[in-house]
């Protein structure tokens, strides 16, 4: 559970640090409703770049940032709706766009959700402790960014096989970067490194997105509400025909948005997608894949499996082909020639590799349920191609320059998307997946057996986390009042 016990000594130190570094902490409510952000804060944002290492950018942790690299204000929920000329299905497939968060990925919000409660309770002392961020990519970037803004030392942990852009960026922002063996599938190696750091005697705090309920709470409260608001903004018919949300498993945090949607819209299904090369949920499987950032070979502690209705596996060859179609000049031109509007074809770089996998999974979902033109499927573009340009270069080196023939092949691959490697989950299918948590979290990571049982059998387990948002905001407001910075 998310512990909000106050540590008076640590709190006093954290407040002093915030006052010294001119740090004001945004509330979850302000992230959902930026119109509630103080005018003085908004004014300061007018001269600050989206990725700048400036504490004021904590107030840009929102799905509603104006899509601008610098000086942006706020607007509606950032999203892109894909036309049938691209997806091949009549259903409306809509993606929330994460590019317009600081760092270019919504994981900066999940990191905030883990760090802020510890900071405003005094459990984490930024003057004495280092913040450790275990991740398969964007989360440790978000954690290092948040740590930098909050004036504390950070250690980023991620697999050595992740894109070079991540390491280049972390070298400028994180205090230390640790590379673990393998790629996005090698999460246990990350956990092993965390145990090594725990036993080192250094004064650290590990913010593990896979088991930290702050991740769940942030996505339930902020992403879930953004999703609901987006659906409501599309049309009255969209609300009536909203069929499901399809999300990569990753840390399991974004799936908390599905929990919110199930409570808001009757009959909505939540589908979890993963790589076919590592079908952990679908087939208790293992392996390695190229869909960067969706760590697997385990079921995250923060994944509420009881609310997962379907599992979808995507062959990683598909998104790896489609990122070329969506980003190479020959691919973009082919899309236009085949009826994809220019404003869409020229902006598909908003979708990074896992975002494309989400899109393909949403297409499979729409085909499986034979959805029509009025039906809506929601998913998320976690990040854009900004951190994957080296992957495009590698693919060119392996396969040669991308031309019209390659574009036709990629389009054919997308059109050939079928309903294979999918499973609707019944009660015992869900329980099978939930039980996989035992091996990682009870045997390896020392969680309590009573808690894994409570996650399945206690109907109040997940709702008790969901109800903590007002209390977290109260603590944030008290913290800000103690610094006195909002009075300036």
BABAVEX-523546 format. One line per field, with one value per residue (C-alpha): residue number from 0; residue in one letter; x, y, z. Coordinates in pm, 1 decimal. Example, Ala and Ser with C-alpha at 12.3 -4.5 7.8 and 13.67 -1.06 7.14 Angstrom:
n c(0, 1)
res c(A, S)
east c(1230.0, 1367.0)
north c(-450.0, -106.0)
up c(780.0, 714.0)
This chain:
n c(0, 1, 2, 3, 4, 5, 6, 7, 8, 9, 10, 11, 12, 13, 14, 15, 16, 17, 18, 19, 20, 21, 22, 23, 24, 25, 26, 27, 28, 29, 30, 31, 32, 33, 34, 35, 36, 37, 38, 39, 40, 41, 42, 43, 44, 45, 46, 47, 48, 49, 50, 51, 52, 53, 54, 55, 56, 57, 58, 59, 60, 61, 62, 63, 64, 65, 66, 67, 68, 69, 70, 71, 72, 73, 74, 75, 76, 77, 78, 79, 80, 81, 82, 83, 84, 85, 86, 87, 88, 89, 90, 91, 92, 93, 94, 95, 96, 97, 98, 99, 100, 101, 102, 103, 104, 105, 106, 107, 108, 109, 110, 111, 112, 113, 114, 115, 116, 117, 118, 119, 120, 121, 122, 123, 124, 125, 126, 127, 128, 129, 130, 131, 132, 133, 134, 135, 136, 137, 138, 139, 140, 141, 142, 143, 144, 145, 146, 147, 148, 149, 150, 151, 152, 153, 154, 155, 156, 157, 158, 159, 160, 161, 162, 163, 164, 165, 166, 167, 168, 169, 170, 171, 172, 173, 174, 175, 176, 177, 178, 179, 180, 181, 182, 183, 184, 185, 186, 187, 188, 189, 190, 191, 192, 193, 194, 195, 196, 197, 198, 199, 200, 201, 202, 203, 204, 205, 206, 207, 208, 209, 210, 211, 212, 213, 214, 215, 216, 217, 218, 219, 220, 221, 222, 223, 224, 225, 226, 227, 228, 229, 230, 231, 232, 233, 234, 235, 236, 237, 238, 239, 240, 241, 242, 243, 244, 245, 246, 247, 248, 249, 250, 251, 252, 253, 254, 255, 256, 257, 258, 259, 260, 261, 262, 263, 264, 265, 266, 267, 268, 269, 270, 271, 272, 273, 274, 275, 276, 277, 278, 279, 280, 281, 282, 283, 284, 285, 286, 287, 288, 289, 290, 291, 292, 293, 294, 295, 296, 297, 298, 299, 300, 301, 302, 303, 304, 305, 306, 307, 308, 309, 310, 311, 312, 313, 314, 315, 316, 317, 318, 319, 320, 321, 322, 323, 324, 325, 326, 327, 328, 329, 330, 331, 332, 333, 334, 335, 336, 337, 338, 339, 340, 341, 342, 343, 344, 345, 346, 347, 348, 349, 350, 351, 352, 353, 354, 355, 356, 357, 358, 359, 360, 361, 362, 363, 364, 365, 366, 367, 368, 369, 370, 371, 372, 373, 374, 375, 376, 377, 378, 379, 380, 381, 382, 383, 384, 385, 386, 387, 388, 389, 390, 391, 392, 393, 394, 395, 396, 397, 398, 399, 400, 401, 402, 403, 404, 405, 406, 407, 408, 409, 410, 411, 412, 413, 414, 415, 416, 417, 418, 419, 420, 421, 422, 423, 424, 425, 426, 427, 428, 429, 430, 431, 432, 433, 434, 435, 436, 437, 438, 439, 440, 441, 442, 443, 444, 445, 446, 447, 448, 449, 450, 451, 452, 453, 454, 455, 456, 457, 458, 459, 460, 461, 462, 463, 464, 465, 466, 467, 468, 469, 470, 471, 472, 473, 474, 475, 476, 477, 478, 479, 480, 481, 482, 483, 484, 485, 486, 487)
res c(X, X, X, X, X, X, X, X, X, X, X, X, X, X, X, X, X, X, X, X, X, X, X, X, X, X, X, X, X, X, X, X, X, X, X, X, X, X, X, X, X, X, X, X, X, X, X, X, X, X, X, X, X, X, X, X, X, X, X, X, X, X, X, X, X, X, X, X, X, X, X, X, X, X, X, X, X, X, X, X, X, X, X, X, X, X, X, X, X, X, X, X, X, X, X, X, X, X, X, X, X, X, X, X, X, X, X, X, X, X, X, X, X, X, X, X, X, X, X, X, X, X, X, X, X, X, X, X, X, X, X, X, X, X, X, X, X, X, X, X, X, X, X, X, X, X, X, X, X, X, X, X, X, X, X, X, X, X, X, X, X, X, X, X, X, X, X, X, X, X, X, X, X, X, X, X, X, X, X, X, X, X, X, X, X, X, X, X, X, X, X, X, X, X, X, X, X, X, X, X, X, X, X, X, X, X, X, X, X, X, X, X, X, X, X, X, X, X, X, X, X, X, X, X, X, X, X, X, X, X, X, X, X, X, X, X, X, X, X, X, X, X, X, X, X, X, X, X, X, X, X, X, X, X, X, X, X, X, X, X, X, X, X, X, X, X, X, X, X, X, X, X, X, X, X, X, X, X, X, X, X, X, X, X, X, X, X, X, X, X, X, X, X, X, X, X, X, X, X, X, X, X, X, X, X, X, X, X, X, X, X, X, X, X, X, X, X, X, X, X, X, X, X, X, X, X, X, X, X, X, X, X, X, X, X, X, X, X, X, X, X, X, X, X, X, X, X, X, X, X, X, X, X, X, X, X, X, X, X, X, X, X, X, X, X, X, X, X, X, X, X, X, X, X, X, X, X, X, X, X, X, X, X, X, X, X, X, X, X, X, X, X, X, X, X, X, X, X, X, X, X, X, X, X, X, X, X, X, X, X, X, X, X, X, X, X, X, X, X, X, X, X, X, X, X, X, X, X, X, X, X, X, X, X, X, X, X, X, X, X, X, X, X, X, X, X, X, X, X, X, X, X, X, X, X, X, X, X, X, X, X, X, X, X, X, X, X, X, X, X, X, X, X, X, X, X, X, X, X, X, X, X, X, X, X, X, X, X)
east c(0.0, 95.9, 227.1, 150.8, 298.2, 474.7, 844.6, 879.8, 1258.2, 1266.9, 975.4, 1152.7, 1459.2, 1251.3, 1066.1, 1393.9, 1534.7, 1226.3, 1235.1, 1603.0, 1559.0, 1229.5, 1031.5, 651.0, 480.9, 171.8, -127.9, -287.4, -598.1, -396.0, -252.2, -606.9, -734.5, -453.5, -699.0, -658.7, -283.7, -198.9, -171.1, 179.4, 297.3, 139.7, 308.1, 649.8, 588.9, 561.1, 938.4, 1038.5, 1109.8, 915.2, 1226.7, 1412.6, 1552.9, 1344.4, 1130.8, 839.2, 807.4, 661.6, 341.2, 371.8, 318.7, -22.3, -194.5, -318.3, -0.2, -22.3, 177.6, 469.2, 838.8, 856.9, 627.9, 315.0, -1.5, -272.9, -547.9, -748.4, -618.9, -347.0, -456.1, -458.7, -743.8, -636.4, -846.0, -975.0, -754.0, -462.5, -601.1, -815.0, -1103.4, -1414.5, -1388.3, -1248.6, -903.6, -788.4, -450.5, -359.7, -27.7, 256.7, 508.5, 401.3, 504.9, 849.3, 1099.8, 854.3, 685.3, 407.2, 633.2, 748.4, 403.1, 430.8, 768.3, 613.1, 337.5, 601.2, 827.5, 588.8, 411.3, 748.2, 872.7, 573.3, 555.3, 925.7, 987.8, 1236.2, 1498.1, 1638.5, 1933.7, 2054.9, 1919.7, 1961.7, 1653.9, 1693.6, 1482.5, 1469.9, 1324.0, 1327.6, 1354.9, 1125.2, 1044.4, 1405.2, 1426.5, 1117.8, 1253.9, 1591.6, 1413.5, 1183.4, 1478.2, 1675.8, 1383.5, 1339.4, 1707.2, 1801.8, 2059.8, 1938.2, 2050.3, 1890.3, 1887.2, 1798.1, 1901.0, 2210.2, 2014.2, 1793.2, 1825.5, 2141.2, 1936.2, 1822.2, 2178.1, 2291.9, 2008.9, 2057.0, 2426.9, 2322.8, 2040.3, 2088.5, 2354.7, 2450.0, 2333.8, 2365.3, 2333.2, 2202.4, 2236.5, 1986.5, 1701.9, 1345.1, 1258.3, 1528.7, 1349.5, 1480.5, 1833.6, 1710.5, 1557.3, 1881.6, 2072.6, 1824.6, 1897.5, 2268.9, 2219.4, 2002.3, 2276.6, 2553.7, 2499.6, 2437.8, 2147.6, 1908.5, 1537.2, 1423.5, 1117.9, 1018.7, 741.7, 651.5, 547.4, 497.5, 129.3, 213.1, 243.5, -102.1, -253.1, -112.2, -242.3, -578.8, -628.6, -459.9, -450.4, -788.1, -958.0, -784.5, -908.7, -1264.1, -1254.6, -1125.1, -1404.9, -1662.0, -1515.7, -1542.1, -1923.3, -2226.9, -2220.5, -1858.4, -1959.3, -2236.7, -2008.7, -1687.5, -1588.3, -1247.4, -900.8, -593.9, -263.9, 81.7, 148.7, 484.4, 489.8, 113.3, 61.4, -124.8, -370.5, -492.1, -652.1, -860.2, -980.0, -1107.3, -1279.3, -1455.8, -1606.8, -1704.5, -1839.7, -2053.2, -1935.0, -1590.1, -1326.6, -960.3, -709.1, -343.3, -96.9, 253.3, 513.6, 448.8, 818.0, 769.1, 405.8, 405.9, 34.4, -86.3, 112.2, 316.8, 599.9, 938.8, 1187.0, 1323.9, 1172.2, 1223.5, 922.6, 1124.5, 1001.5, 743.1, 935.7, 796.3, 863.7, 665.9, 329.8, 371.5, 254.3, 51.3, -142.8, -501.5, -549.0, -910.1, -1000.5, -820.2, -1063.6, -829.9, -465.0, -325.0, 21.3, 188.9, 474.8, 752.3, 831.6, 512.8, 590.6, 954.0, 832.9, 567.8, 803.6, 981.5, 651.9, 555.6, 890.5, 1076.6, 990.9, 893.3, 660.3, 489.9, 442.4, 292.6, 45.0, -71.1, -105.5, -327.7, -573.2, -423.1, -472.2, -145.7, -199.2, -207.0, 65.4, 306.5, 244.4, 276.9, 617.9, 411.2, 406.9, 716.0, 771.8, 545.6, 287.2, 273.9, 235.0, -57.7, -210.9, -178.0, -332.5, -624.0, -677.3, -677.7, -927.7, -1155.0, -1137.5, -1199.4, -1519.4, -1620.7, -1657.1, -1832.0, -1785.0, -1948.4, -1739.6, -1439.6, -1122.0, -876.6, -504.8, -190.1, 113.1, 351.0, 628.1, 722.5, 1007.9, 1233.2, 1425.9, 1439.2, 1613.2, 1908.8, 1674.3, 1570.9, 1937.5, 2006.8, 1719.5, 1852.4, 2193.2, 2043.4, 1790.3, 1898.9, 1727.8, 1350.6, 1171.0, 822.0, 847.6, 928.7, 639.8, 400.0, 526.9, 478.3, 128.2, 46.2, 169.8, -62.2, -355.8, -290.9, -341.3, -557.4, -716.3, -449.1, -263.4, -553.0, -742.9, -1059.6, -1010.2, -1254.2, -1234.8, -980.1, -777.7, -734.6, -651.3, -384.7, -219.1, -253.3, -92.9, 220.2, 287.8, 379.6, 708.1, 838.9, 695.4, 664.5, 955.7, 1204.0, 1111.2, 981.3, 623.9, 374.5, 165.6, -135.1, -109.5, -114.1, -422.9, -580.5, -521.7, -739.9, -997.5, -1039.3, -1270.5, -1144.8, -776.1, -763.0, -1033.3, -848.8, -551.7, -775.8, -922.3, -582.1, -561.5, -731.2, -504.9, -194.4, -311.9, -375.9, -20.6, 115.1, -78.2, 51.5, 405.2, 374.1, 227.8, 528.6, 771.2, 580.4, 667.7, 311.4, 281.2, 563.7)
north c(0.0, 366.1, 471.7, 834.6, 828.2, 1154.6, 1156.3, 1498.4, 1521.2, 1424.9, 1658.0, 1952.8, 1883.3, 1839.6, 2167.3, 2352.4, 2204.9, 2306.3, 2658.0, 2690.7, 2568.1, 2752.1, 2430.7, 2428.8, 2089.4, 2056.9, 1861.7, 1571.9, 1788.0, 2057.7, 1797.0, 1697.5, 2056.5, 2297.7, 2587.1, 2552.5, 2625.1, 2967.4, 3247.5, 3335.0, 2983.1, 2995.1, 3325.7, 3179.2, 2888.3, 3130.9, 3162.8, 2802.2, 2518.4, 2195.6, 1990.2, 2257.6, 2152.2, 2411.0, 2324.4, 2517.0, 2236.6, 2013.5, 2197.5, 2063.0, 1705.2, 1691.2, 1540.9, 1892.9, 2078.0, 2291.3, 2102.1, 2343.4, 2300.0, 2619.9, 2862.7, 2656.5, 2701.1, 2437.4, 2308.7, 1987.6, 1633.9, 1575.7, 1301.4, 1177.0, 989.2, 747.4, 719.2, 396.6, 459.3, 383.2, 127.4, -73.8, -91.2, 128.1, 181.6, 507.9, 441.0, 728.6, 763.0, 993.3, 1154.8, 1152.0, 1356.3, 1682.2, 1585.0, 1698.9, 1433.6, 1350.3, 1062.1, 1031.1, 822.6, 1148.7, 1153.4, 800.1, 891.4, 1197.8, 975.1, 763.1, 1046.0, 1320.0, 1125.7, 1027.9, 1384.0, 1559.8, 1306.9, 1341.7, 973.2, 1079.1, 1337.1, 1495.2, 1636.8, 1301.9, 1028.7, 932.4, 841.6, 515.5, 464.5, 105.1, 98.4, -35.4, 314.3, 613.2, 576.8, 621.1, 920.5, 1066.0, 987.0, 1145.4, 1450.8, 1485.3, 1432.3, 1703.4, 1945.5, 1861.0, 1907.3, 1554.7, 1303.3, 1022.0, 682.4, 556.5, 182.0, 41.7, -244.4, -196.7, -283.2, 25.9, 299.1, 512.0, 832.6, 732.8, 693.8, 1016.4, 1207.9, 1046.2, 1135.6, 1501.5, 1468.0, 1168.0, 1167.3, 811.9, 563.3, 188.4, -48.6, -397.4, -701.0, -760.1, -557.2, -459.2, -818.4, -841.8, -691.4, -936.2, -812.5, -463.4, -592.3, -773.9, -448.0, -283.8, -547.7, -489.9, -117.2, -183.3, -395.5, -147.3, 63.9, 381.1, 604.1, 547.0, 509.8, 287.9, 403.8, 84.1, 156.1, -212.4, -229.7, 132.6, 218.3, 582.3, 473.3, 316.9, 619.2, 873.1, 686.1, 609.3, 972.9, 1167.0, 936.4, 778.4, 1115.7, 1242.2, 936.0, 989.1, 1358.7, 1278.5, 1029.9, 1281.8, 1550.2, 1337.3, 1328.6, 1195.6, 897.7, 829.3, 790.8, 550.7, 349.9, 351.5, -16.1, -50.8, 67.7, -123.1, -72.7, -230.1, -401.3, -239.2, -148.8, -201.7, 160.3, 286.6, -1.5, 177.9, 423.3, 128.1, 78.3, 437.4, 392.6, 77.2, 273.5, 561.2, 379.1, 65.3, -231.3, -97.4, -366.5, -339.2, -520.8, -568.0, -609.0, -750.8, -879.1, -1217.4, -1294.2, -1277.8, -1382.7, -1365.5, -1300.2, -1492.2, -1809.6, -1785.1, -1738.3, -1575.7, -1448.0, -1121.3, -862.5, -520.6, -323.3, -94.5, 2.7, -268.5, -478.7, -826.9, -1189.1, -1099.2, -953.2, -611.2, -582.9, -272.7, -450.6, -509.7, -827.8, -868.8, -581.6, -715.6, -858.7, -956.4, -1022.3, -936.6, -1030.4, -840.6, -973.9, -718.4, -741.0, -543.8, -225.8, -241.1, -228.3, 32.9, 282.0, 293.6, 338.3, 620.5, 801.3, 743.6, 986.0, 699.5, 559.7, 891.1, 952.6, 604.6, 667.9, 991.8, 822.9, 561.5, 798.5, 883.8, 1258.3, 1454.2, 1598.9, 1241.1, 1091.1, 1370.2, 1339.1, 964.6, 1033.5, 1105.1, 725.7, 554.4, 179.9, 74.8, 329.5, 156.8, -176.6, -25.0, 90.3, -258.0, -411.3, -167.9, -275.3, -640.9, -553.5, -378.4, -672.3, -929.0, -758.6, -660.5, -296.1, -49.3, 313.0, 452.3, 244.9, 393.2, 220.5, 413.2, 358.2, 556.7, 686.3, 668.1, 848.8, 961.7, 861.9, 1124.9, 860.6, 605.5, 775.3, 542.0, 244.8, 383.5, 420.1, 62.8, -69.0, 118.5, -35.0, -384.3, -364.4, -78.5, 244.3, 240.3, 276.3, 248.8, -131.0, -148.2, 84.7, -141.9, -438.4, -251.7, -142.1, -500.6, -617.1, -368.4, -468.5, -835.0, -779.7, -1064.5, -1180.3, -1439.8, -1447.6, -1301.3, -1436.8, -1321.6, -1376.9, -1554.9, -1561.3, -1842.8, -1703.9, -1384.1, -1577.5, -1773.1, -1446.4, -1296.2, -1604.4, -1542.9, -1250.0, -1500.2, -1603.4, -1250.8, -1063.8, -1315.6, -1549.5, -1297.6, -954.1, -1030.5, -904.4, -1041.1, -1343.8, -1182.1, -889.0, -1096.0, -1268.2, -933.3, -806.7, -1089.2, -1147.1, -812.4, -589.4, -285.2, -339.2, -137.7, 115.3, 203.1, 311.0, 502.7, 703.5, 836.1, 1115.4, 1383.0, 1296.8, 1318.8, 1657.9, 1777.1, 1684.5, 1860.7, 2177.6, 2166.5, 2118.2, 2418.9, 2625.9, 2543.1, 2658.9, 2987.4, 3009.7, 3047.1, 3364.0, 3532.5)
up c(0.0, -28.5, 311.2, 401.7, 751.2, 840.0, 926.6, 1099.9, 1074.3, 706.8, 632.8, 790.7, 575.8, 257.4, 318.5, 375.7, 56.0, -143.6, -1.3, -84.1, -442.3, -504.2, -557.2, -552.9, -580.3, -802.6, -679.8, -865.8, -900.3, -1077.2, -1312.5, -1403.0, -1413.5, -1504.7, -1484.3, -1106.2, -1123.3, -972.8, -1227.3, -1108.7, -1192.9, -1538.4, -1606.5, -1527.8, -1764.0, -2054.2, -2084.6, -2003.0, -2247.2, -2207.4, -2131.5, -1935.6, -1598.7, -1418.2, -1111.4, -1259.5, -1517.4, -1247.1, -1341.2, -1694.6, -1578.1, -1742.4, -2044.9, -2126.5, -2216.1, -2524.5, -2791.7, -2797.4, -2727.5, -2523.3, -2346.4, -2394.5, -2191.4, -2152.0, -2378.7, -2408.8, -2369.6, -2630.7, -2868.2, -3225.7, -3395.1, -3664.9, -3982.5, -4129.9, -4433.5, -4201.0, -3955.3, -4195.8, -3948.2, -3934.4, -3556.5, -3419.7, -3273.0, -3053.9, -2880.8, -2594.2, -2689.7, -2437.9, -2639.0, -2477.5, -2128.4, -2010.0, -2132.1, -2411.7, -2227.9, -1970.9, -1745.9, -1588.4, -1427.5, -1294.5, -1144.6, -981.1, -840.3, -667.4, -549.4, -436.9, -156.5, -6.3, -30.9, 126.9, 411.3, 486.1, 418.4, 151.4, 244.8, -74.6, 116.3, 244.8, 19.8, -343.2, -545.9, -737.3, -1049.8, -1185.2, -1534.0, -1887.7, -2029.3, -1993.8, -1624.5, -1512.8, -1745.3, -1580.2, -1235.5, -1308.7, -1447.6, -1145.8, -912.3, -1087.5, -1064.6, -696.4, -627.6, -522.7, -641.9, -865.9, -991.8, -1314.1, -1379.2, -1720.4, -1950.6, -2162.9, -2477.1, -2471.1, -2734.2, -2728.5, -2707.4, -2358.7, -2233.6, -2397.3, -2233.1, -1890.8, -1894.3, -1873.2, -1618.0, -1386.8, -1118.4, -1213.9, -1476.4, -1425.7, -1722.9, -1645.1, -1875.6, -2153.6, -2299.6, -2211.6, -2117.0, -1851.4, -1553.1, -1292.1, -1358.7, -1271.0, -947.5, -865.2, -900.9, -663.4, -399.7, -449.0, -387.0, -81.8, 67.7, -15.9, 294.6, 92.6, 196.9, -91.6, -158.5, -443.3, -635.3, -812.3, -1061.2, -1077.9, -712.0, -600.9, -564.1, -632.4, -995.7, -981.5, -803.4, -1049.7, -1352.4, -1193.7, -1096.5, -1377.3, -1681.1, -1606.6, -1578.6, -1892.0, -2079.9, -1958.0, -2044.5, -2393.1, -2456.2, -2335.1, -2562.7, -2878.5, -2887.4, -2703.3, -2938.4, -2845.6, -2482.8, -2579.2, -2808.7, -2606.9, -2620.1, -2464.7, -2374.0, -2494.6, -2310.8, -2303.3, -1972.6, -1897.8, -1528.8, -1509.7, -1405.4, -1711.8, -1674.8, -1361.6, -1602.0, -1717.5, -1359.5, -1361.6, -1698.0, -1585.3, -1300.1, -1528.6, -1837.3, -1822.0, -2024.0, -2114.3, -2160.3, -2059.7, -2281.6, -2190.4, -2475.6, -2482.1, -2727.5, -2888.0, -2842.3, -2464.4, -2402.2, -2022.8, -1972.4, -2276.9, -2229.0, -1907.2, -2153.7, -2172.5, -2427.4, -2564.9, -2796.2, -2950.8, -2825.7, -2602.1, -2258.5, -2186.2, -1934.4, -1889.6, -1777.8, -1466.7, -1365.2, -1200.9, -841.4, -934.2, -1211.3, -1099.6, -1300.2, -1187.9, -1419.7, -1727.4, -1983.3, -2265.2, -2344.6, -2688.2, -2815.0, -3100.5, -3311.2, -3267.6, -3639.1, -3704.6, -3505.0, -3617.3, -3978.9, -3910.6, -3748.2, -4085.7, -4269.4, -4033.2, -4036.0, -4362.2, -4648.8, -4881.2, -4618.6, -4544.4, -4917.5, -4964.1, -4683.8, -4846.1, -5184.6, -5025.1, -4866.4, -4529.6, -4471.5, -4481.8, -4133.4, -3998.0, -4217.8, -4130.3, -3756.4, -3705.2, -3552.4, -3241.5, -3198.5, -3058.5, -3083.6, -2796.1, -2913.5, -3252.3, -3071.2, -2880.7, -3209.1, -3362.6, -3051.2, -3074.5, -3436.5, -3329.0, -3053.3, -3304.8, -3545.1, -3272.1, -3157.7, -3513.7, -3413.1, -3640.5, -3739.7, -3425.9, -3186.7, -3005.9, -2888.5, -2674.4, -2632.6, -2548.3, -2735.5, -2440.2, -2626.5, -2975.5, -3205.9, -3047.2, -2851.0, -3135.1, -3426.1, -3372.9, -3424.6, -3762.3, -3855.5, -3743.0, -3953.5, -4255.2, -4193.2, -4172.3, -4455.2, -4679.7, -4770.4, -4730.2, -5063.9, -5213.3, -5234.2, -4862.3, -4785.9, -4976.2, -4773.2, -4444.0, -4542.3, -4633.9, -4295.0, -4123.0, -4343.0, -4261.8, -3888.3, -3759.9, -3436.4, -3366.0, -3033.1, -2834.3, -2537.0, -2364.3, -1992.8, -1768.5, -1389.7, -1370.1, -1661.5, -1463.4, -1150.8, -1341.3, -1441.1, -1094.3, -940.3, -1148.1, -914.3, -644.6, -801.9, -852.9, -559.1, -276.2, -350.3, -496.6, -365.8, -16.9, -41.4, 209.7, 110.8, 279.6, 39.2, -277.9, -140.8, -55.3, -408.4, -537.5, -265.1, -85.8, -289.0, -95.6, -173.9, -496.4, -408.9, -89.0, -302.7, -540.7, -251.9, -143.1, -402.1, -185.2, 107.4, -110.0, -236.7, 118.7, 214.1, -96.2, -9.1, 348.5, 219.8, -11.2, 271.3, 486.7, 218.3, 183.6, -185.1, -310.3, -105.3, -293.7)
